[in-house]
Amino acid sequence: MKPLVQVAGHACPLGLASVDTDQLIPARFMKRPRSEGYGGFLLHDLRRDEAGAEKPDFPLNQVPWRDAPILVARRNFGSGSSREAAVYALADHGIRVVVAPTFGDIFASNAVKNGLLPAVIGEAEAEELLAVLTARPDCLMLVDLEACTLSWDNRAVPFRIDPVWRGQLLNGWDDIDVTRSFSADITRFKAATGQARPWIWPADA
């Protein structure tokens, strides 16, 4: 997994609350192999009309937000089912950070495991940010995971993330890598336990 330290660029204001995983990627598209990419199906039924044409007023269909690496939404983002494909759709579209006041628990965990940062900010800050981005589409943002801040213009807002998840993203670690990071502690524990309770280890063949 690629480490995530800073992400800079445009931020798309998605002024919706309780965007669920079925909205992020409708189930009918999950029959396709991941190798084909899920980015084109992100928020499909919100972004497109019944004929499949893009809705011009939807933020992700507009320049400069079409290729924005940062998405800003309202509370309860990623609620609903546990489908990891919702994160695949965001990641394959090129989004590396989602900013919201709250996230679905399973979605947030899946996001970190796929190198996507779920940055938690207060509701007042989210509303401020959505207003700024809507009024000024060219506004650029810097997301700094080391400092845990979102910055634009002369404004900086702190965000929250679980410290273990932060370490995983900064280092590009999956769950196995996290365990390996404690290898020295594990070795010391094994040696001490072997001396104190040698009977717990299997006898040599």
N, C-alpha and C positions, 0 to 999 in steps of 0.2 A: 504494500500500500504506500502511496506517495505521501511523504510528510506534508502537513499543512501548518505553516507558520504565519504567513500573511496572505491575504487575498485583497487585491485592489481592482477597482473597476466600477462600472455602473451597477446600481442596485434597483431591481424592479419592485415597485410598490404593488403588492397584491392585497388589496384592502378587503380581504375576506376572513371571516372567523370560521373555525371548525372545518377547515378543508380536510376531508378524510382521504384515506388511502384509495378508496374506489374512485374518487374524483382525480386523485393524482395519476392513477392509471386504471382505467376500467378493466374489469376482469377478462373481457373478451380478447384483449390484446396479449394476455399472458400465455397464450398457447404458443406464441412465437419463441424461438430460442433467444437467449440473451445475447448470443453472438451477433445477432442482427441489429442490436441496439434498441433501447426502449425510449430514447429521447424524443422521438417524433410523436409519441403517444402521451406525453406529459400533459395533464389537464385537458385531454382531448375533447371531452364533451362540453367543457367551458370555453375552450379556445376556438372551437369549430361549430358551424351550424349543421343542420341535418344532412346537407349535401356534402359535407366535409370541407367546405371552404372556411378559411380563417375569418374570424370576426374582427374587423379592423379596430374596434374599440377595446379589445381585450389587451391588457398591458403587455403580456409576453409576445404579442404580435406586432408591437410597435418598436420603432427605432427610437432610442438606442437600447431598449430593454430586451430586445429579441435575443441578444447574446450575453446578457448580464450574468456574471458569475455569482451574484448575491440576490436573494429573494427575501422581501420583507412582508410579513403577513400579520394578521391578528391572532388572538389566542386559540389554543387547542389545535394547532397545526399537526396533521398526521394522525388524527384520531381514527377510530374504526378498526378494520381488520389488521392482522399482523403481517400482511403481505410485504415482503422485502422488495418486491418489484417496484413499489412506490418510490423507494430510494434509488433503485436502478434508473428509473425514468428521470429523476432529477439529476443524478450524476451523469447519465448519458447525454443529457441536454447541455451539460457544461456548468451546472450550478454546484458550487462548492460550499456555500454558506446559506442557511436559512435562518432568518432572524424573526423571533416571535415571542410573545409574553409567556406562552406555555406550549408544550408539545405532548403528543401521545407518547407514553412511556416506551412502548415497543418500537415505535417509529424512531425515536431519538437513539435508542440502542442500535437499531439497524443502520441508522445514518452514520454513526461513528465507525461501525465495522466496515463501512464502505467509503471512508475518507471524507464524509460530509459533516460539516460543523453545524449542530443545532445550538444557536446562540440565544440565550434567554435574556430579554430585557423587560423593564417595567411597561405596563400598558400606556402610561403617559408618554414615555419615551418612544414607544412604537407609534403612537398617534402623531407625535411630533415628526418622526422620521417619515412616515407615510405622507404627511402634508408637504414636507420639504421636497421629497422625490416627485410627488405629483405636480407640484408647482414648477420644479426645475429638473426636467428629465436628464439634463446633461450633468447633474451633480455627481461627483465621484466620491466613492467611499473607500476607506481602508479598514480592513478587519485584521486586527493584530491579536493572534491567539496567545502569544507570550505575555502581552500586557492585558489581555482580555478587555479590549476596547474596540468600539466602532467609532471611526473619525470621519468627519466631513467638514469642509470649510475650517472654522476655528473651534468646532464643537467636538467633544469627545464624550462618549457614553460608555460606561462599563457594562459588560455582559457577564452572565454566569454560565458555567458548565461544570459538570462533575470533574473533580481533579484527576481521577483515573482516566476518564475519557479524554481530558485535555492532554495528558501524557501520551496516550495512544496516538492522537492526531498529530501532535508535535513530532513524534518519533516515527510515524508511519507504521505503528505496531498493530498486529491483530492480537487476539486473546492468547495465543500460544507465545507470541513474542513477550507479552506482559509477564507470563510465567517464567520465561527464560531470563528476564531481567533480574529475577531473584535467584539465579542459579548459584551464586556464591553463598547466599543464606541457606539454600537447600542443601548444598554440600556440607556446610558446617553443621547443620542440624542432623544430617544423616550420620556424620562422623561421631558427634556427641551421643546420639541415640544408640549407635552401635557399641560404644564403650559402656554406656550405662545399662543397656538392656540387650546384650548380645544374643540372647535367646530368641528375639523376635525375627532375626534374619534366617533365611533358609540355610541349612547346612550345605557345604560344598559337595558337589556330586563326586 
